[in-house]
Amino acid sequence: IGTNLPVMAEVGGQEGTLQKPFGYFKPQVTALSDTNSPANGDKTIVVFGSSIGTHDYTPVVTVGTTDCKVTQWLSDTSVRCVTAAATTFLAGQNVQLPV
């Protein structure tokens, strides 16, 4: 969870610091349980991937530029999302959005 984290070690009262910051892998999305939602939203989908988190760190899933109404961490490889309603601009169009 994060990047540019300091790494320090203490031995016998003396501290050492790693000059190169430490970080974790960012989440990767590899698949979705469904790839379509009605324009009014309320479709539950499961996002599959890796490095989502070994604990519930309150993940946020975004479809296009809109956050899911509800996001629920399931595991390090999956998170559940309840889609929000489409905007008027997108309603009725078959538009592919990034997740």
HUTA-V699218 format. One record per helix or strand. SS is the DSSP state (H for helix, E for strand). FROM is the first residue (numbers start at 1). TO is the last residue. If there is no record, write none. Layout:
ss:SS from:FROM to:TO
ss:SS from:FROM to:TO
This chain:
ss:E from:5 to:5
ss:E from:8 to:11
ss:E from:14 to:17
ss:E from:22 to:22
ss:E from:28 to:32
ss:E from:44 to:50
ss:E from:62 to:63
ss:E from:66 to:67
ss:E from:70 to:75
ss:E from:78 to:82
